[in-house]
Amino acid sequence: MQTLNSQRKSFLDMVAWSEGTDNGRQKTRNHGYDVIVGGRTVH
């Protein structure tokens, strides 16, 4: 696994925000990375 430096974290946060998977309204346990298209969560 690669180290998550501040630039990489910022990029991934931007992707999650633009996809709408980490918007504060979506139920998630992993900052949107467990959300798939349609709003369902991956278990």
C-alpha positions, 0 to 999 in steps of 0.5 A, a space after each residue: 500500500 502506498 503512503 497517503 501524503 497530503 497531496 494524494 489525500 487532497 486529490 482523493 477527497 476531491 474525487 469523492 466530493 465530485 462523485 457525490 459519495 462523501 457529501 455528509 448526507 450519504 450513509 458511509 463508514 469510509 468517507 464515501 469509498 464504500 458507496 457505489 452508484 445509486 447510493 448503496 453501500 458496499 459491505 
